[in-house]
Amino acid sequence: AVLTEAVATFDDSPAAKIKRMKKVTQVTSKEKKPGQRSLDFGLDLVAVLRPDGYGSLQGFAGYQLGGNSITFGIHNDADDPATIAQFGGVRPPLLRIQPKLRVDVEM
């Protein structure tokens, strides 16, 4: 009976609180070991189709495979005066492809 009572009240005792505090301190102050270093490359392709129109159609789709990704968009704003002004008075190109090289460094 005495042992059962001691076990039941141990969680609230000062000794148990000190023990829990030491465990928390031990876990949080653990030195991190250096992980494995890596250098990964990926290629991202972004393409935008800009047909004739005034901006009433917009959409994007993307696909990712490993470290590479493809994003394709459509925006029919080639006839919009604001878009033409952005391109110095000429219409934007029908298709724009922008490759990106992504480098992920982990130390």
C-alpha positions in Angstrom: 0.0 0.0 0.0 2.8 2.4 0.9 4.7 1.5 -2.4 1.5 2.0 -4.4 0.9 5.4 -2.8 4.5 6.5 -3.4 4.3 5.5 -7.1 1.0 7.3 -7.5 2.4 10.6 -6.1 5.9 10.4 -7.6 4.9 12.4 -10.8 4.0 15.5 -8.7 7.0 15.2 -6.4 10.0 17.7 -6.5 12.3 14.8 -7.3 10.3 13.9 -10.4 10.2 17.5 -11.6 14.0 17.8 -11.3 14.4 14.5 -13.2 12.2 15.7 -16.0 14.0 19.1 -16.1 17.4 17.4 -16.4 16.1 15.2 -19.2 14.7 18.2 -21.1 18.0 20.1 -20.6 19.9 17.1 -21.8 17.9 16.7 -25.0 17.8 20.4 -25.9 21.5 21.0 -25.3 22.7 18.1 -27.3 25.3 19.0 -29.9 24.2 18.5 -33.5 26.6 16.3 -35.4 27.4 17.5 -38.8 25.2 15.9 -41.4 26.3 14.6 -44.7 27.1 17.4 -47.1 25.5 17.5 -50.5 25.3 19.5 -53.6 22.3 19.0 -55.9 21.4 20.5 -59.2 18.0 20.9 -60.7 16.6 22.4 -63.9 13.4 24.4 -63.9 11.7 25.4 -67.2 9.1 28.1 -67.2 7.2 28.7 -70.4 4.4 31.3 -71.0 2.2 31.4 -74.0 0.8 34.9 -74.7 -1.7 34.8 -77.6 -3.9 37.7 -78.8 -6.5 39.0 -76.4 -7.0 41.4 -73.5 -6.3 39.3 -70.5 -9.5 37.3 -70.1 -7.8 33.9 -70.1 -5.1 33.0 -67.5 -3.9 29.7 -66.3 -0.8 27.8 -65.0 0.1 24.2 -64.7 3.2 22.7 -63.2 4.9 19.3 -62.9 7.8 18.3 -60.7 10.0 15.2 -61.1 12.8 14.8 -58.6 14.8 18.0 -58.6 13.5 19.2 -61.9 10.3 21.1 -62.7 8.2 22.4 -65.6 5.8 25.3 -65.3 3.6 26.3 -68.2 1.3 29.3 -68.3 -1.1 31.0 -70.7 -2.2 34.6 -70.6 -3.9 36.1 -73.6 -2.9 39.7 -73.0 -0.9 40.4 -76.2 -3.3 43.1 -77.4 -3.6 44.9 -74.0 -2.1 48.4 -74.2 -0.5 48.1 -70.8 1.3 44.9 -71.8 2.5 46.6 -75.1 3.7 49.5 -73.1 5.7 47.2 -70.8 7.5 45.8 -73.9 8.5 49.3 -75.2 5.6 49.7 -77.7 5.9 46.2 -79.3 3.8 43.1 -78.7 5.2 40.5 -76.3 6.6 37.3 -77.9 4.1 34.6 -78.4 6.1 32.0 -76.4 8.7 32.8 -73.8 10.8 30.0 -72.3 12.9 30.7 -69.3 15.3 28.0 -68.0 16.6 28.2 -64.4 19.5 26.2 -62.9 18.8 25.5 -59.2 21.7 24.6 -56.9 20.9 23.2 -53.5 23.9 23.2 -51.1 23.6 21.4 -47.8 26.4 21.8 -45.3 
